C-alpha cells in the first residue's frame, strides 16, 4: 500500500564501499535477511541511534565502538536482539567475532545491527552459517539487493543516490533504509545507511550525520512508537578528493546538501511505505515563536488517532485538527490568530471556520493520496515540517499478526 513509492532509483556505487547479501533464515527460510557491508581501510564512520532507554544489544555495542576504525557492518533482520540482557550482548559479540575471524580484522572493527521481533534470542548459528555467502557476494554495485535484505514489514526496498561535481571530481552519495512501523522521531524503528566516497574528518562526519537525521529521520512519524534498534550510519570511504577537515568550504557545502537530500528521500520513503498507509501527509506549522512549539503542534496533529483515522476515511473533520493544536501545550496560544489549511483550502480563519470554506472543498482534498495540513500560529517567524500517514484497518492487522 506504499503511497507514491516506486522502484529503486539508479544507485550509484560508492568507491570503497561494498555490500553482500545472504539468506540466514532468521525468521523465514529463503528470505534475504543478512547484509554485510565493507568499508575501505581508512574510512570514517559516524552514526546516531535510538533514544529509547531499552536500546538493543547491537545499539549498545555500536555506541561503544563508534569513533574507532570500522571495517565491517553486519545487519540481520527478523530478530531485534532487544530486551535480551547479557545473553543478547554475548550473541551480538559472537556474530561480530565470526565476521572478524573470517575477514582478519579486530572485533572492535565490526558494528552489528539487528531489526525484527523484540525479546527473542538471536539465532547466532543461523547468522554465522550464512556469513560465507554474504562475504562472497560483496560488491560495490549491490545496493538494490541490500535494500531488500534489510526489510522487515516494508513492502518495497528504499534507496536514494546522488552525485555532484567539485573541481573536476565526481562524488557519490548513496543510501538505503528500512522502516514501516514503530516510527517516531528520536529516532524510529529504522535502519539507515548512507555512504560517500568523500574523505571527511570524523568530528565533521559526526556533526553531519546528526544534522541530516534532524532534518529527515527525526521529522517523520507513523504511529508514535519509538523503537529499540534505530540506527542511522554515515560512512565516508575517503576514495575521492581532498580531505574535508571542517564544516566549511565549497566541497563541504555540496556534500552536506547531497547527504541531507539523500537522507530526506530515505526518510520520506519510510513514511510512504508506512504499515497500512493510504495517505502521505505533510504537516507544516508556520509562524511559530520557536522550533519546539512548531514541532509540538506538528506532532500533536500527526499523532492524533482521531485525525489519522479521519484521514483514512477521507473525512475533513477539521475540528479534530484545531483540538490537537489546542492541546499541544503552546504557552499563551491565541486561538483567534490561528489559521488552518488543507492543501490550498482555508478551513479555519482567525480561530473559526473560514467563511469561504465548504465541506465539499475539504472532502475533495482528503480524497487525495498526498495531503498538506498547514497551520499558522500567528506568533513569530519559525516554520517546521514533518511527515506522517493515516491510520488504517491494515495497520491494525499487520501489527496484530506481527509475530504469527
C-alpha positions as CSV (number, residue, x, y, z in Angstrom):
1,X,0.0,0.0,0.0
2,X,3.0,2.3,-0.4
3,X,1.9,5.8,-1.3
4,X,3.8,7.2,-4.3
5,X,6.8,4.9,-3.7
6,X,8.1,3.4,-6.9
7,X,11.0,1.2,-7.8
8,X,14.5,1.9,-6.5
9,X,16.3,4.7,-8.4
10,X,19.7,4.4,-10.0
11,X,22.0,3.6,-7.2
12,X,25.5,4.9,-7.9
13,X,28.3,2.7,-6.5
14,X,30.4,4.3,-3.8
15,X,34.1,3.7,-4.3
16,X,35.5,1.8,-1.3
17,X,32.1,0.5,0.0
18,X,30.8,-3.0,-0.8
19,X,27.7,-4.9,0.2
20,X,27.0,-8.6,0.4
21,X,23.6,-10.2,0.9
22,X,22.7,-13.7,2.0
23,X,19.8,-15.8,3.4
24,X,20.2,-16.9,7.0
25,X,16.6,-18.0,7.6
26,X,16.4,-16.0,10.8
27,X,12.6,-15.8,10.7
28,X,11.7,-17.2,7.3
29,X,13.6,-19.7,5.2
30,X,14.9,-18.5,1.9
31,X,14.4,-14.8,2.7
32,X,17.3,-12.4,2.2
33,X,17.9,-11.3,5.8
34,X,21.7,-10.8,6.2
35,X,23.6,-7.9,4.8
36,X,27.4,-7.4,5.3
37,X,28.9,-4.0,4.4
38,X,32.7,-3.5,3.9
39,X,34.3,-0.1,4.3
40,X,37.7,0.6,2.7
41,X,40.6,0.9,5.2
42,X,40.8,4.4,6.5
43,X,37.1,5.1,6.2
44,X,35.4,7.3,8.8
45,X,32.1,6.2,10.2
46,X,29.5,8.2,12.2
47,X,26.1,7.4,13.5
48,X,23.1,8.4,15.6
49,X,20.9,5.9,17.5
50,X,17.6,5.5,19.2
51,X,16.9,7.4,22.4
52,X,14.9,4.5,23.8
53,X,16.4,3.6,27.2
54,X,15.7,-0.1,26.3
55,X,18.1,0.0,23.4
56,X,19.0,-3.3,21.8
57,X,22.3,-5.1,22.3
58,X,23.7,-4.1,18.8
59,X,23.0,-0.5,19.5
60,X,24.9,-0.7,22.8
61,X,27.9,-2.2,21.0
62,X,27.8,0.3,18.2
63,X,27.8,3.2,20.6
64,X,30.8,1.8,22.4
65,X,32.8,1.3,19.1
66,X,31.9,4.4,17.3
67,X,34.9,6.7,16.9
68,X,37.3,3.7,16.4
69,X,38.3,2.5,12.9
70,X,35.4,0.5,11.4
71,X,35.8,-2.0,8.6
72,X,32.5,-4.0,8.5
73,X,28.8,-3.5,9.4
74,X,26.7,-6.6,9.7
75,X,22.9,-6.5,9.7
76,X,20.3,-9.2,10.3
77,X,16.5,-8.9,10.1
78,X,13.8,-11.0,11.7
79,X,15.2,-10.6,15.2
80,X,15.9,-7.3,17.0
81,X,18.1,-8.8,19.7
82,X,16.5,-6.3,22.1
83,X,15.4,-6.9,25.7
84,X,17.7,-9.9,25.7
85,X,20.1,-8.9,28.5
86,X,23.6,-10.1,28.8
87,X,22.9,-13.1,26.6
88,X,21.9,-10.7,23.8
89,X,25.2,-8.8,24.2
90,X,27.1,-12.0,24.0
91,X,25.2,-13.1,20.9
92,X,25.9,-9.8,19.1
93,X,29.6,-10.2,20.1
94,X,29.6,-13.7,18.7
95,X,28.3,-12.5,15.3
96,X,30.9,-9.7,15.3
97,X,33.7,-12.2,16.2
98,X,32.7,-14.5,13.4
99,X,32.9,-11.6,10.9
100,X,36.3,-10.5,12.4
101,X,37.7,-14.0,12.3
102,X,36.5,-14.6,8.7
103,X,38.0,-11.4,7.4
104,X,41.1,-10.9,9.5
105,X,40.1,-7.7,11.4
106,X,39.8,-6.8,15.0
107,X,36.5,-7.5,16.8
108,X,36.1,-3.7,17.5
109,X,36.2,-3.0,13.8
110,X,32.8,-4.7,13.3
111,X,29.5,-3.0,14.0
112,X,26.3,-5.1,14.5
113,X,22.8,-4.1,13.6
114,X,19.5,-6.1,14.1
115,X,15.9,-5.5,13.4
116,X,12.7,-7.5,13.9
117,X,10.9,-9.2,16.8
118,X,11.9,-7.9,20.3
119,X,12.7,-10.2,23.2
120,X,13.7,-13.3,21.3
121,X,17.2,-14.9,21.5
122,X,19.4,-14.1,18.4
123,X,19.9,-17.3,16.4
124,X,23.7,-16.8,16.1
125,X,24.3,-20.2,14.4
126,X,22.0,-19.3,11.5
127,X,23.7,-16.0,11.0
128,X,27.2,-17.2,11.2
129,X,26.5,-20.1,8.9
130,X,25.3,-17.6,6.2
131,X,28.3,-15.3,6.6
132,X,30.4,-17.0,3.9
133,X,27.7,-16.4,1.3
134,X,27.5,-12.8,2.3
135,X,31.2,-12.4,2.1
136,X,31.4,-14.0,-1.3
137,X,28.7,-11.6,-2.5
138,X,30.5,-8.4,-1.5
139,X,30.2,-5.9,-4.4
140,X,30.1,-2.1,-4.8
141,X,27.0,-2.3,-7.1
142,X,24.9,-4.4,-4.6
143,X,22.9,-1.5,-3.1
144,X,19.5,-2.6,-4.5
145,X,19.6,-6.1,-3.2
146,X,21.0,-4.8,0.1
147,X,17.9,-2.6,0.3
148,X,15.8,-5.8,0.1
149,X,18.0,-7.6,2.6
150,X,17.3,-5.1,5.4
151,X,13.4,-5.1,5.0
152,X,11.0,-6.3,7.7
153,X,7.4,-5.3,7.2
154,X,8.4,-2.9,4.4
155,X,6.6,-3.6,1.1
156,X,9.4,-2.1,-1.0
157,X,13.1,-1.5,-0.7
158,X,14.1,2.1,-0.1
159,X,17.1,3.8,-1.7
160,X,18.4,7.2,-2.8
161,X,21.5,8.2,-4.6
162,X,23.1,11.5,-5.8
163,X,26.3,12.6,-7.5
164,X,27.9,16.0,-7.6
165,X,30.9,17.6,-9.2
166,X,33.7,19.6,-7.5
167,X,36.9,20.7,-9.1
168,X,36.8,18.1,-11.8
169,X,36.0,15.2,-9.4
170,X,32.7,13.3,-9.2
171,X,31.5,12.4,-5.8
172,X,28.7,9.8,-5.0
173,X,26.3,9.7,-2.0
174,X,24.2,6.6,-1.9
175,X,22.0,5.1,0.8
176,X,19.3,2.6,1.8
177,X,16.9,2.5,4.7
178,X,14.2,0.3,6.2
179,X,11.2,1.0,8.3
180,X,7.4,0.9,8.1
181,X,6.0,0.7,11.6
182,X,7.0,1.8,15.2
183,X,8.0,5.1,13.5
184,X,8.5,8.1,15.7
185,X,11.4,10.7,16.0
186,X,14.4,10.1,18.2
187,X,14.6,8.0,16.0
188,X,12.3,5.3,14.6
189,X,12.3,1.6,14.1
190,X,14.5,2.2,11.2
191,X,17.9,1.4,9.9
192,X,19.6,3.8,7.5
193,X,23.0,3.5,5.8
194,X,24.5,6.3,3.7
195,X,27.9,6.1,2.2
196,X,30.0,8.6,0.2
197,X,33.5,8.3,-1.4
198,X,34.5,11.8,0.0
199,X,37.2,11.9,2.7
200,X,35.8,13.5,5.8
201,X,37.3,14.0,9.3
202,X,35.4,12.1,12.0
203,X,34.2,15.1,14.0
204,X,32.8,16.7,10.8
205,X,31.1,13.5,9.8
206,X,29.5,13.0,13.2
207,X,28.1,16.6,13.1
208,X,26.9,16.0,9.6
209,X,25.0,12.7,10.4
210,X,23.2,14.4,13.3
211,X,22.2,17.4,11.1
212,X,21.0,15.1,8.4
213,X,19.0,13.0,10.9
214,X,17.4,16.0,12.5
215,X,16.2,17.2,9.1
216,X,14.9,13.9,7.9
217,X,14.5,10.8,10.1
218,X,13.7,13.0,13.1
219,X,10.9,14.6,11.2
220,X,8.8,11.5,10.4
221,X,6.2,9.7,12.4
222,X,3.7,6.9,11.6
223,X,2.4,5.6,14.9
224,X,4.2,7.5,17.7
225,X,6.2,4.5,18.9
226,X,10.0,4.8,19.3
227,X,11.8,1.5,18.7
228,X,14.8,-0.1,20.4
229,X,17.1,-0.6,17.4
230,X,17.1,2.6,15.4
231,X,20.4,3.4,13.8
232,X,21.4,5.9,11.0
233,X,25.0,5.5,9.8
234,X,27.1,7.7,7.6
235,X,30.3,6.3,6.1
236,X,33.0,8.3,4.2
237,X,35.4,6.0,2.4
238,X,37.9,8.7,1.5
239,X,38.5,7.4,-2.0
240,X,37.8,10.7,-3.8
241,X,39.2,14.3,-3.5
242,X,40.9,16.1,-0.7
243,X,40.1,15.7,3.0
244,X,37.3,17.8,4.5
245,X,38.6,18.8,7.8
246,X,36.0,21.4,8.8
247,X,32.3,22.1,8.2
248,X,33.1,24.9,5.7
249,X,34.1,25.5,2.1
250,X,32.6,24.6,-1.3
251,X,33.2,20.9,-1.2
252,X,31.7,20.5,2.3
253,X,28.7,22.6,1.3
254,X,28.0,20.3,-1.7
255,X,28.5,17.2,0.4
256,X,26.2,18.5,3.1
257,X,23.4,19.2,0.6
258,X,23.8,15.8,-1.0
259,X,23.8,13.9,2.3
260,X,20.8,15.8,3.6
261,X,18.9,15.3,0.4
262,X,19.5,11.5,0.3
263,X,18.5,11.3,4.0
264,X,15.3,13.2,3.3
265,X,14.4,10.9,0.4
266,X,15.0,7.8,2.5
267,X,13.0,9.2,5.4
268,X,10.1,10.2,3.3
269,X,10.2,6.7,1.6
270,X,9.7,5.2,5.1
271,X,6.5,7.3,5.6
272,X,5.3,6.4,2.1
273,X,5.7,2.8,3.0
274,X,4.1,3.1,6.4
275,X,2.3,0.0,7.6
276,X,-1.2,0.1,6.1
277,X,-0.7,3.7,4.9
278,X,-3.1,5.0,2.2
279,X,-2.1,8.7,2.6
280,X,1.2,10.6,2.7
281,X,0.6,13.6,4.9
282,X,2.8,16.7,5.3
283,X,2.2,18.7,8.5
284,X,3.6,22.2,8.1
285,X,3.5,24.6,11.1
286,X,4.2,28.2,10.3
287,X,4.5,31.5,12.2
288,X,5.6,29.8,15.4
289,X,7.5,31.5,18.2
290,X,10.3,28.9,18.2
291,X,11.2,25.5,16.8
292,X,9.9,23.5,19.7
293,X,6.4,24.8,19.7
294,X,6.2,24.3,16.0
295,X,7.2,20.7,16.4
296,X,4.9,20.2,19.4
297,X,1.9,21.3,17.3
298,X,3.0,19.3,14.3
299,X,3.4,16.1,16.3
300,X,0.1,16.7,18.3
301,X,-1.6,16.7,14.9
302,X,0.4,13.8,13.4
303,X,0.0,11.5,16.4
304,X,-3.7,12.1,17.0
305,X,-5.6,8.8,16.3
306,X,-8.7,10.8,15.7
307,X,-7.0,12.8,12.9
308,X,-5.3,9.8,11.5
309,X,-8.5,7.8,11.2
310,X,-10.3,10.8,9.7
311,X,-7.5,10.9,7.1
312,X,-8.0,7.2,6.3
313,X,-11.8,7.9,5.9
314,X,-11.2,11.0,3.8
315,X,-13.3,12.9,6.3
316,X,-12.4,16.6,6.6
317,X,-13.1,16.8,10.3
318,X,-11.3,20.0,10.9
319,X,-12.4,20.2,14.5
320,X,-10.0,17.4,15.4
321,X,-7.1,19.4,13.9
322,X,-7.8,22.5,16.0
323,X,-8.4,20.4,19.1
324,X,-4.9,18.9,18.6
325,X,-3.4,22.4,18.1
326,X,-5.0,23.4,21.3
327,X,-3.7,20.6,23.5
328,X,-0.1,20.7,22.0
329,X,0.9,22.8,25.0
330,X,1.9,26.1,23.3
331,X,2.0,28.7,26.1
332,X,-0.3,31.6,25.7
333,X,-1.7,30.4,22.3
334,X,-4.2,32.9,21.0
335,X,-6.8,30.9,19.1
336,X,-8.0,33.9,17.2
337,X,-4.7,34.1,15.4
338,X,-4.7,30.5,14.2
339,X,-5.4,29.7,10.5
340,X,-5.5,26.1,9.1
341,X,-5.4,24.9,5.5
342,X,-5.9,21.6,3.7
343,X,-3.6,22.0,0.7
344,X,-4.7,25.5,-0.5
345,X,-8.2,25.3,1.0
346,X,-8.5,27.6,4.1
347,X,-10.7,25.7,6.6
348,X,-10.0,27.8,9.7
349,X,-9.5,31.6,9.6
350,X,-8.8,33.6,12.8
351,X,-9.7,30.6,15.0
352,X,-13.0,29.7,13.5
353,X,-14.4,28.1,10.4
354,X,-13.4,30.1,7.3
355,X,-16.4,31.9,5.8
356,X,-15.4,30.7,2.3
357,X,-15.0,27.0,3.3
358,X,-17.3,24.3,2.2
359,X,-17.4,20.6,3.2
360,X,-17.1,19.7,-0.5
361,X,-13.8,21.5,-0.7
362,X,-12.4,19.7,2.3
363,X,-13.6,16.3,1.1
364,X,-12.0,16.8,-2.3
365,X,-8.6,17.4,-0.7
366,X,-9.0,14.5,1.8
367,X,-9.6,12.0,-1.0
368,X,-6.1,12.7,-2.4
369,X,-3.2,10.3,-1.7
370,X,-0.9,13.2,-0.7
371,X,-2.2,15.9,1.7
372,X,-0.7,19.1,3.2
373,X,-2.0,20.2,6.6
374,X,-0.8,23.8,7.0
375,X,-1.2,25.5,10.4
376,X,-0.4,29.2,11.0
377,X,0.1,30.1,14.7
378,X,0.5,33.9,14.3
379,X,3.3,34.0,16.9
380,X,6.5,34.5,15.1
381,X,8.7,33.6,12.1
382,X,9.6,30.0,12.8
383,X,8.4,27.2,10.5
384,X,8.8,23.4,10.8
385,X,7.6,20.5,8.7
386,X,7.1,16.8,9.5
387,X,5.7,13.8,7.5
388,X,3.2,11.2,8.6
389,X,0.4,8.8,7.4
390,X,-3.2,7.9,8.1
391,X,-4.2,5.0,10.4
392,X,-5.9,2.2,8.6
393,X,-7.5,-1.2,9.2
394,X,-4.5,-2.7,7.5
395,X,-2.1,-1.1,10.1
396,X,-4.1,-2.9,12.9
397,X,-4.0,-6.2,11.0
398,X,-0.2,-6.1,10.3
399,X,0.6,-5.4,13.9
400,X,-1.9,-7.8,15.3
401,X,-0.3,-10.6,13.3
402,X,3.3,-9.4,13.6
403,X,4.6,-12.4,15.5
404,X,2.4,-15.0,13.7
